[in-house]
Amino acid sequence: MSEEPTRTIELDRGVFTISLDFELIWGTLDLFGSAGFDRAVRAERELIPRLLDLFVEYQVPVTWCILGHLFLAECSAESGAKHSEIVRPTHHWHPHDWFEHDPCGNEITDPLFYGRSLVELIRACPVPQEIGCHTFSHVVFGDPGCSAATAESEIAACVRLARELGIRLRSFAFPRNSVGHLDVLRANGIQIYRGPEPTRMSDRPWNNVFKRLAHLWAVLRASEPPVVNPEWNQAGLWNIPGSMIYFPMHGFRRYIPLGRRVKRAVKGLEAAARSRKVFHLWFHPTNLADEPHRMFAGLRAILDHARRLADRNELRILPMGDIVPAWDGGSSSLPIGGPNVMNSTSPNSPGIN
């Protein structure tokens, strides 16, 4: 189905939203195995409580797009098969069984693979956080190796596990920002997704390397990131594109001054307030694993600026699920019975073009 927008929301003031891709080791398992990001993922488990404390301090409700396997307290192979309910993808870079690294253990013995206690910690946050979806096992939906059957099995597993915990999934982030199978999301109750960041290069036939270099140059210059309007598309879903990733400090990115990240985010916040659009910041919790003291200081500076704008009624701070209308009368994918952060207008209201 097409991603082309058919209408957008006009907001009465700007919005700041944060979405986090929470996946532990599953995000890199198909590329580097279980040892590739071991250190960063172990650190991630310690970073989650710190992030929640920061969100409470600044009263920030965030959308946590959580990998479905992290909802599990444990799992085991049945008749020698791991997760037989999941139709395997056929990604060309991973010719082996998709679950070959799954230890079939529990969160105590294999904390890189399971995150039930962390999911519960997020749900217990005094500032209600939205629980979103990030597939069950980090299958790349936009790749030809992900069939509709694979996508369906992944999302159905996530919906079932979330429902068992009293959570309704409404928002979605695609692994590696690779968009695909929007009809499957819609059929399983997903209503909103984070699309790729819009750039001036989006519609140009340049290769990915050149686009990445151009994006890096924008970060180094701390140029104003794009602010967006929520877009209703022909797939029957809302797209709230990312505006900016909060870059980690590992690899060559460590040479990008922290101030460049903060300055660029502040420009995005100011642009959202000025134009009454959405500044959508996103990252993985592991992005804070290298030089965490500095990375948290930068994030604190961003949240402090957002809170000051919000206190002046120039900006709302909302999770993805509370930015756009819920067409079936629901509120958001906060735990069932949880409070709504903002009452949205109806999809047929005059606020939508």
Residue, then its C-alpha position, 0 to 999 in steps of 0.5 A: m500500500s502507498e505511503e503517499p499522504t492523503r491528508t494531514i493534521e493542523l495542530d493548534r501548537g507545536v508538539f515534541t515527541i520522543s520514540l525509543d527503539f528498545e530491542l536489546i541484542w535483537g537489533t544487531l543479532d542478524l548482523f553481528g551475532s550475540a557478541g557484537f554489541d554485548r557491552a552496549v546492551r548490558a549497559e542498556r539494562e542499566l540505562i533504562p531506569r536512568l532514562l525513566d528518572l529523567f522523563v519523570e523529572y521533566q514530565v515527559p511521556v515517551t513512546w517505547c517501541i519495544l521488541g516483542h521478544l522482550f515481553l517474554a520472561e522465558c521461552s523454550a523450543e517445542s519439538g526442537a523448533k524455536h518460535s514455530e509460530i513465526v514464519r521465517p524471513t529470508h533476508h539475503w544477509h542471514p541464510h541461517d535460521w532466524f532464531e539460531h541465536d535464541p538461547c531459549g532461556n530466561e531473563i536471569t540466565d540470558p539478560l540480553f534476550y529477555g526484558r520482561s522486568l524492564v517492560e514492567l519498569i517502564r509501565a510502572c513509571p509515574v509519568p505514564q509511558e506509551i508502549g509501542c511495537h518494534t516487531f517480535s524479532h527485528v525482522v526488516f519489513g521493507d526487505p524483500g526477504c520479509s513476506a506478508a506471512t512473516a510480517e503477520s506472524e511477527i505482529a500477531a505475536c506482539v499483539r498477543l503478548a502485549r494483550e496478556l499484559g493489558i497493553r494495547l499496541r497503537s504505535f510502531a517503529f520499523p526496524r532499521n526504518s525500513v517501511g513495509h507491510l503497512d496493511v499488516l499493521r493496520a489489520n492488527g490494530i496498529q494506527i501510527y508509525r514513525g516513517p523515515e526522516p524527510t530530507r531534501m535528498s529523499d526524492r533524488p536518485w543518490n546512493n545511500v552513502f552520499k545521502r548519509l554523508a549529506h546527513l552527517w554534514a547537516v548534523l555537523r552544521a547543526s542545521e535545523p532538522p525537519v519538523v513534520n505534520p502527522e500524515w494520514n496515508q492510503a494504507g489507513l495509517w498515520n505517519i509521524p516521520g522522525s525529525m532527528i536521531y540522537f546520535p551515539m558516541h561510538g565509532f566516528r560519531r564520537y568526533i561530533p561535538l555533543g553541542r552539535r546534537v543539542k543545538r540541532a535539537v533545540k532548533g527543532l524544538e523552536a521550529a516546532a513551536r514556531s510552525r505548530k508542527v511536530f519535532h520527533l526525536w528518536f534513538h535507541p537506549t544503547n545510543l547512550a551507552d558510550e560516554p553516558h554522562r555526557m549523553f545524558a547531559g545533552l539529553r537533559a539540556i534538550l528536555d529542559h528546553a522543551r519543558r520551558l517551551a511547554d510551560r509557556n504553552e508554546l509546545r505540547i510534549l506527547p507520546m506518538g499515540d496521543i498526537v493523532p486521533a484514535w478512530d475507534g474511540g480509544s485513547s492511546s496504547l498506555p496500559i488499558g485503563g491508563p490516563n490519556v495525555m491529551n484528548s485528540t479530535s475526531p478524524n472527521s473534525p475541521g482540524i484535519n485537511 
